[in-house]
């Protein structure tokens, strides 16, 4: 009989306690098998609504349905043991009212067994963040470039280039922290503003296209593995899986046409 203790997942309080300490490592994941790999190294895994674009070919994240997020969330939780799993609330599932947000967030947590949800928006979402956290749902906030608002922003535009806008972003960060968010994603934000916000607030900042001064970093897994032919500027590509996959598929197709596959080792006698 095994005496090995089961792996304990990293918790929301443990992430919150990393403010100003060892940098927090995070990546997105949407499948059980990739999540199992990321789980060995990441402190939290985000099941991001970016899956609509990188997996389902959507032009933006706006069209991602709640059921799709839940399905991928379930896969990631099944594939992991250690990392905190955070699931994005998709567009249209939380903006109407705090009560609507609670119903949908509770469904996500009950059906996926994730540890927290993430929603976009700063000051305008403070009431909702407070409502959720007071009722037992941990919330990660997301400010700066908020992809679900791309239609209002006129596309995916870097935030903070005009220094006059900095106080608005700083207020967003301060208010979501006061409302009870345990961490906040800073996306597509000029470096000095992200570094400034990180020093100003009491919760960890998670940068994506922001600053190395943030308390942690996150990237979309498919982007950093080279599966996106046109990754954003802020992405460092750590692998070339796109090229490797194409080479493997090409070799397979050629062997099928030549009838050299399957070989003796690949058939039953």
N, C-alpha and C positions, 0 to 999 in steps of 0.2 A: 504494500500500500504506500503510495507516494506521500511524502511529508512536505513537499514543496508548497509554499504558501502561494495563493492566487495573487496575480499582479493587481495592484490597486491603481485605479485611474487617478490621474492628476485632477484636482478639484478646482472649482472656481476660486475659493479663498487662496489656494496655493498660487494661482496665476496672479491674483490681485497683489499678493505679498511680494511679487518679484519686481515691484516698482523700484527703479534705481539700482537693481541688483543684476544678477546674471541675465544677459539678453534672452528673451523668449523666442523660441523657434517655432514657426508655424508654416504650414502649407495647406493648400486645398487638396481635397480628394473626393472622388465620386464613386469609387468602386471598392469592393471588399479586398481585392488582391493588391491594388496600389496602396490602399489604406494600411494594410498589414506591413508594407515596407516602410511607409512614412511613420508609422506608429513607433518604430524603434528609435526615432531621432527627434520627432516633433513633440513640443509640450502641449499644443492643441492643434487639432485638425479642423479646418473650416469646410463644411459642405456648402460651398458658395453657389449663389444663383448664377454665377458665371458658367455653370454647367450648361445653361441654355445655349450659350455661344460656342463653347469649346467642345461640347459633346453632341448637341442637337442642331447646330448650324443656324441658330437664331441670330438676327442682326443686333439685338440688345438683350438685356435681362428682363425687360418689361413683360414679355409674354410667358414667363416661366410660371406654371401652375403649382399650387400648394402640394397636390398629390405627387408631383414629380420630385419635389424637394424631400418629401417624406420617404419616397421609395429609395432615393439615393442615400438619404440619412440612415435608413435601416441597413443598407449594404455596408456603409462605412463603420457603423457601430458593430456589426457582426464581424468585420475584419480586424477589429482593434481590441487591445486589452489595456493599454497604458495611457494614451493621450486623451485629454479632454476633447469631446466632440461638440462643436458648435454648428448649428444649422441656421442658414439665412432664412429670414421671413421674406417671401417674395412680394413683389409689388401688388398692392391692392388687398393685402391680408392684414394690415395693421393701421393704415392711415386714417380710416373713417372714425374710429373711436377707441379709447383704451379698452372698452369692453369687447369690441370685435378683436382687437389685438390679443387679449387674454384668451379668448376662445380658440383662436388659431395657434397661438404659442403653446397652449396647454395640449392641443391635439398633436403638435409636432413632438413635444417632449414625451407624451404618453405612447405614441406610436413608434417613435424611433429609439427611445431611451437615451437620447442625447443629454448633455450636461448643461446646455445653455442655448439661447437663440441670439441672433444678431439682426439688428434693424438699422436702416439708414435714416439720417436726419439729426440735426443738432437741437437747437432751442425749441423748434416746433414739435419735437417728439419727447420733450422732457416729461410732460404729464403722463404719457404712455409708459415711458421707462419706469417712472416712479410707481405707477399702477401695477405693472407686471412684477417688479422686484418686491413690492409689499405683499404680493400674493404668491411668492415662492418661485418665480421664474427668473433666473439669472439672465441679464441682458448685456451683451457687448454692443456698444454704439459704433457708429460709422459716420465720419464727417469728412469735409473736403470735397473731393470729386465723388459724388454719389451716383453710380451708374443708373439707378432706377429713375433719376431725375434728368437723364441725358436729354430728353426732349425739351425740357425747360431751359437747360443750360446751353442748348444748341450744339450738343455733341460732348465728347469726352475731353474737356478742357482743363488744363492745369489751373489749380486754384492758388491765389495769393500772389500772382505776379504784380498786381497793383497793391502797394503797401497800405493804401487807404482801406483795403478790405480786411486787413489783418484783425482788427478788433472784432469783426463779426465772427471770424473763425475761432478766435480765442474765447469769445463768449459761448459759442457752441460747445467747445470742449469743456469749459468750466461748468456749464449748466448740466450737461449729460453726466458729468462726474457727481455733481450735487444731487442729481435725480436718482443715483444708485447704480449706474452702469459700473461693471467691475473692470472694464477695459474699453479702449476706443481705438478703432482703426482710423488712421490718417492716410487718405488716398490722394494721389496726384496733387501733392501740395509742395510748394517751393521749400527748399531745404531749410533756410533760416527760420521760416514760420513754424515748421514742424518741430525743429529743435527748441524753439521758444515755448511752444505749447507744452512739450514734454517736461520742461522745467516748471511750468506754471501749475499743472494739475496733479492731483494726488493718486490718480489711477494710471496703470500702464498704458502707454501708447504703442500701437502696432503699426509700423510703417509699411506702405506699399507705394513706391514712387514718392517717398518723403525724405527721411533723414536717417543716417546711421546713428544719430543721437536718440532715436526712439527706443523705447524699452524692449521692443521686439520687432521682428520682421515677418512678413508673409508674402508669398508669391503663389500664382496659379501654377500647379504642378505641370500641366501640359506646356505652359510657356517656358518654364526653366528647363524642361527636358527636350526642347527643340521640336515640339509637335506643332507649334504655331508658326507658319511661314513668315508672319509679320508681327512679331511680339512688340509690345510697347517699349519705349526707350528705356524705361526704368528696369526692365527685365535683364538679368544676367543669365545667359543660356549655359547651363552646366552639362548638358548632354545633347547628342544628336540622334535621338530616337527616330525622328521622322525619316532621316536618311537610312538608318539601319532597317527600319520596317520596310521601306520601299525596296531596298536591296534584297531582303529576305523574300518578299512577295514575288519579285522579279525572278529570283532563282527557282522558287517553287513553280511558277508558271512555265518556265523553260523546261524543267524536268518533267512536268506533266506532258508537255507537248512532245518531248523526246521519248516518252514512255520509260524514263529511267527512274521514275518514282511511281508507285512504291517498289522498293527493293526487297530482297529476300528477308531482311530483318523486320520488314513492316507488313508482312502478310502472314496469314494463318495457314498451316498445313495440317 
